Amino acid sequence: MSEAIAEMILPSTYIEVRAEGLIGVGSIATGNVGIVGTAARGPAGQVVALGSYTDAIDTFGAYDALAAPRLAGNPLSLVRTLEQAFAGGARSVYAVRIANGTPLAASALVGAVGGDAFTMTARDPGTWGNGLRWSVTQESAAAPWVLALSIGAVKESFSGTTVQELATALASSALVTVGAVTNGGAAPIAVAAATAFAGGTDAANVSTVDVAAGLARLEDQPVNIVIVAGFGADQVRGAVGAHLEATENDGRERIAVLGARSAVLADVEADIAALNDDRIILVAPGLKGTDAADGRAVDLPPSYLAAVVAGKIATLAPHISLTNKTLPIDGLVGPYNTTNYKKLLQARVLLVRQKFGFQVVKGITTENAAFQQISVRRIVDYAKAGVRLGSDPYIGRLNNARIRAALKATLDGFLSQMVVDEMLVSYELEVSATRAQEIRGICAVTMTLMPTFSIDYIRVTMNLQ
């Protein structure tokens, strides 16, 4: 139903509703995490929304052992990183499985009396399918054949008297799909012992090209924090920097949390020397954890500590500093002495140290200028997002004093709430348009913001008498 008066021809009462004064700014997401990495299961090159670590395992499968990866030198990184991110506090995650080429699905060939019957193929490509087990048994000559499938605690069974009946029953399987059937009227060949599927691959030997492709999938997603699973800053800073630039230009601002290439002091120094970006955070040192694949204690590189930090940031309001916040980790790999902590801190590295638990020393980006504090960067991004949300409904409306006053009231309401929430100390706002701007369809919004800064140091002077 139209709220505007288009034409008045028939005698009647015509009412026009001007609702600009009711336009407000909706909710703004601040803790959505985007991640790319390699996995044993799940769709490759697609964005999957996750709400928990259980969701991650169900979708992308369990990771392999760090000490003995399925593909030598390329341990699976996505779920291992998600484990740390969810432990840090992440709750809304957009994940992309990346691969070097196309992962292959595991399969198994069921035989029939007189030849082959059909091929069973794991529903998702990847090495998880190699863990599937199958058997074909018959209790007695008069009983139907039973094809059993299992992987871990998940078990399925399907029955039929012929190959075709078994294939038809398998159509409802959550684990496999069935190929073309031959010798459908024959009986299947018995396979008494549980037999493994084979042929599943992950294509986990990914490069920065694959990382960039995965990040491109996240460009149009409502992501605020980006992490790259299993890669150090030396390898992905270029791809990540390009992604951050592209999304900022598109009005989808975000920050990236990267780990140094290793916990070795010289490596961290080399990585930070190549970074000066208000949207990139460099994390060190490494992280001690437990490998769920084999139960062993492992030393994880800084990229996994970066995931914990990203998860922690996701739990905080934009104006709350990460400085001195405690992280839920078991230990650090290669913690530094006080001198080296000072040196790296001055070089703009986000460090974690053991002090009343394991705490972030200072919440900083790699920029040594206006946006050094992470909280300031996030406050400004929040303000930009709110101004867009508040301004977009006015596009296409009249460019006159009444509409501009309504736009100013909308933005005033949003910015004043930021002051109440202590994101801003104060602000100045002007909404205007010259006659030339009105002709060109331009409405100018000029803002001066004073963000709230956090306390990083407390200086105490004691005068004794």
N, C-alpha and C positions, 0 to 999 in steps of 0.2 A: 504494500500500500504506500503510495506516494505521500510525503509530508509537505511537498511544495505545490503551489498553485500553478498549474501548467496553462490553463485557459479558463476563461469565464464566459460561457455562452448561455447556458440555461440559467434562468433565474433561480438562485439558491444562496445558501450561506457558504462561503469558501474560507477555510481556515488554513493558514500556513504556520507550521511549527518550526521554529529555529532553535535547534538543540545544541548549538555550539557551547553554550554555557555548562552543559553536562558532561563534556568530554574530559576524561581523566586518563591517567597513565596506568596501564595494567601491571601485572606481576612481571618481574624481571628475574630470569635465572642467573645465578652467579656461581654455581658449584658443579656444572656439568663437565665431565671429563671425557676427552677424546683420546683414543689410543690406537696405534697400529702395531702389529707384530705377527709372528709366525705361530701356527697352531696345528694340532693333530686332527682337527675335525672342523666342520662348519663351512659355510659358504665363503669363498675367497673373493675379495674385492667388493664386499657388500657391508653396509653399516648395520650393526646389530645392537639394539638397545638392551642393556643389562642393568639389573637392580641389585645383584648380590654375587658373591663368589660362586654360590651353587649354580646360578644362571650361567656363569662363565664356563664351568666344567660341563654342564649339560649341553651347551652350545658348541664349545670349542674343544672339548675333551681334556684329559689330564696331560700335563707336560711330562717330558722324558727326564731321565736322570742327567743332572748337569755334568757329572763325571763321565758318563757314557751315553752321549746323545745318539739318537737313531741315525742321524746324519752327522758324521764325524766333523767336529768343529763348528756345528751349527745347532746348539740346543734350542728347543722351542721356547719362545720368549713371551708370547701374548698372555697365556694363563698364568705363568709364573709372575709376570708383572702385575696382572690384575689381582693376584693374591695379595701383593704388597699394597696396591692402591686401595682395595677394599679394607684391608687391615688399618690403613691410615685414616679411613673414614668416608671414602667415596661411596656414593649411593646411586648416582645417575651417571652411567657410563655408556659412551657410544664407541663400540669396538669394531675394528676392521682387520680381518685376517689377510695378510699379504703373503705372496708366494712368488718364487722365481719360475714363472711359467704356470702351468696348470697342474695342481695336485691330482693324483690318480686315486680312484676308489679301489679298495680291496674286493676280491671276488672269489667264488668257489663254484666248481662245476659239479652238478648233481648228475649221476649216471642212471641209465635205464637199461632194462634187459633188452639187448639188441642195439645199444648205442647210447649216445648222450641224451640227457633229458632237458635241462635248462641251466642257465647260469644265474647264481645269486650274486648281487652286487650291493655292497654297503651303501646305505642311503646318502652318506656324506663322504666326500673324498678325504683321504688322509690315512696316516698310519694307525689311527684308532681302530679302523676296520680290520687290521691284521690281528687284533685281539678277539675278534668274533670266532666262536667255535660252533660246529654243526655236526649233527649225526642223523642217520636214518635207520630206524629200528622197527621191528615188528614182534609183538609179544607171542603171537601164534600164527599159524598159517591162515586162520580164519579172521584174524584181527586186522584192522587197518594199519597202514604204515604211518609212523610218527616221525616228522622231521623236527628236531629240536635245535634251537638257536640260543646262544648265551654269550654274554660279555659282562664280566664282573658279577654283580648281583642281579642283573637283568636277564630274565629267561623267557623264551617264547616257545610254544610248541604248536604244530599244525598237523592235521591228520588227513588221510585220503587213501583210497584203494588203488589209485593209479597215479601216474606222473602228472596228468592234467589236473586231477583233483588236488594234489599237493600244491601245484603252482597256483591254482585258484585260491586256495586257502592262504597262501603266502602273500597274497595281494594286500592283506590287512596288516602285515608286519611293520613295526616301527623301526626295524633295524636294517632291512634289506629290501631291494626291489628285485623283480624276476624278469629275466629276458625271454626271448622267444622259446616256445616249447616244441620239442620234437619227440616222437615216440610217445605221444600223449596217452595212448591206451595201454601202454606197457606198465609193468610194475617197476618201481625204483630199485636200484641196487643198494643193498644194505651197507651202511657205514657205521659199525658198532662203536668205534672209539671216536671221541670228540676230536674233530679235525679243524685246523686253523684255516681261516681265510688267508689270502696272500695278495701281494701286488699293490698295497696301499702306499702312497708316497705323499710327503708334505711339501716338497720343493722349498725347503727351509733355508737354502743357501741364497738368501735375498741380498740385494744391493741397495744403494741409496736411490736408485731409479725406482725400485719397488716401493721403498718408503715414501717417495714423493707421490707415487700413484695412490698409495693408501691414504696419505694426507689429503689428496685432492678429493677423495670420497667424503671427507669430513668438512669440506669447505662450506656446504650449505646446511650443516647441522648446527643446532643451538649449543655449541661447545664453548666453554670458557677457559678450560685448562687442557693443554695438549702434552702427551708424553709418547715417546717412541721406545718400544720395548726392546731391550737387549742391545741397544746401540749407544756408543759414547758420543759426546758432543763433537769430537774431532771428525766423526763420520757423517753426522746428519745436520750439523749447524747450517749448512747451505740450503738443504731442502726445507728445514724447519723455518729458517729465516724467510725464504720465498713464500712459504705457506702463510706465515704471520702477516707479511706485507700484503698478500693478495686478499686475505680475509679482512684486514683492517680497511683496505680500500673499498671493500664490498659492504662495509658496515657490520661486520661480524667479528668484533675485536676479541682477542684471546691472548693468553700468555702460554709459554712453553716451559716445562721443567725438564731439564736435561741433566744427565750425570756425566762426570768427567770420564775419560777413557779408562782410567784405573784410579786406584787410591794412592798410587805413588805420587809423592809431592811434585816431582818434576813434570809428570804428566798433567797434573791439575794446573800447574803454572803455565804449561804450554797451551792448554785449552782456554784458559781465561785470557791469555794474551791475544787470542784471535777473536774474542767476543766483546762487544760493547753494544748491547741492545736492551732497551727498556722493556722488552717483552720476552726476554729469555732469562731464565734462572739457571745457574750452574751449581750443581750439588756435589758435595764430597763429604766424607770419604766413602768407603764401601760398607757393606751390610752383612752381618752374620745371620744365617737363617737355617731352617731345616728343610731339606729336599723331600717333598711329599712323594716323589717317585721311588726313592729307596730308603727314606728315613734317616739319611745321614746329615750331619752338620756340614754346611757349605759356606764358603765365602763368596758373596755376590758382589759384582762391581757396582760402582756408584749409580748406574742407571736404575737399579732396583731401589736404592735409597731415594732416588728422585721420585719414584712412584709413590712411596710412603709420604713424601713431602707433598706431592700433588693431591693425594687423598686427604691430607690434613688441611690444605688450603681450601679444598672443596667444602669442608665443614664450617669454615669461618665466614662471617659477613665481610663484605669488601673492606670495611674500615678497621677490622680487627687484625692486628699485626701478628705475623708468624713468629716474631722474636720471642725467645724463651718458652715456646710451646713444646710440650713433651710428645715424643713419637713412640708408638707401640712397637719397639724393636727389641731384639735379644742382645745385640752387641754391634760394635763397629769393627770394620776391617781397616787396619792401618791408621788408627787415630794419631793425631799429631801432638807435638809438644806445644807449650804455650807460645813460644816464639813463632812457630810455623802457623799456628792458628791466627795470630795477629797479622802475619804476612799475607796469608790468603784472604783474610777478612778485608784488609785494605785493598786487595786486588779485586774485590767484589765477588767472592765465592760464598755461596750459602753453605755454611758448615754445621755439622751436628757434633755435639760433644756430650760426654757423660757428666751430668751434674743434676742431681735430684732426678734420676732417670736419664734418658737420652733426649737432650733438648736442642732445638734450633738456636744457634748462637745469635744470628741476626737475619731477619727476613728481608733480603735485598735481591735486586735484579743485577744483571751484569753491567748496567749503565751507571756511570759515575756523574750523574747530572740530576735533572729535575725528578725523574722517576726512579730514583735509587730504591726507595721503599716500595715493596710489593703492594702494600695497602694503598698507597697514593695512586699507583698505576690502576688498581682495581676500582678505586673510587671514581676516577675520571672515566673509566670505561663504563661504569654503572651510570654515571651522569649522561654520557653520550647515548647509551641505549635508551634511557628514559626520555631524553629529549626527542629522539627519533619516534618512539612510541606515542609521545604526546603530540608531536607535530604532524605526523603522517595523515591523521584523519582530517586535517585542515586543507590538505592539498586538493585543489579543485573547487574550493569555496571562494566566496567573494574576497577580494583583497581591499577591504575597507577598514575604517577605524573600529567598527563594532567587532568584526571577525578577529582583527589583530588584538583587540583587548581580550577577547575570549581565549585566544591562543596564549597570551601572556598570563591569564589567570590559570590556564591548565599547567603551564610550565612553572608558575609560581607555586602551585600546590605541590608539584613534584619536588622542586628544589627545597621548599620550606620543610618538607618531610625529611629530606636528607639532612637538614640542619638539626631537626628534632632527633633524628637517629644518630647524630654526632658524626656523620660522614663529612659534613662541611661545617666550618666555623661561621661562614657567612657567604653571601653571593650578591651580585648585582645583575639585573636582567633588563634588557631593553628589546622591545619588538616594534619594528618600524618599517616604513617603506616610503621612499620618495615617489613623486609622480612618475619619474622615469622607471623606477623599479615596479610600480604598479602596472605600467604599460607592458613591461617585460614579464610580468607574472612572478615577481620576486618579493618575498617577505623576509626581512633581515632580522635574525635573532642574535643578539650580542650578549654574551654572558661573561662575567668575571667570577671565578670560583676560588674559594679559599679552603682547600682540603684540610682535613684533620690529620696531623702527623702523630705518630706513636712515640712513646718514650723508649729510647734505646739505651740511655745512660742516666744515672742519677748521681748528681754531684752533691756531696754532703760536706758542709763546713761546720766544724765544731769549735766553738769558743769556750774555753774553760776558764772559770774564775775561782 
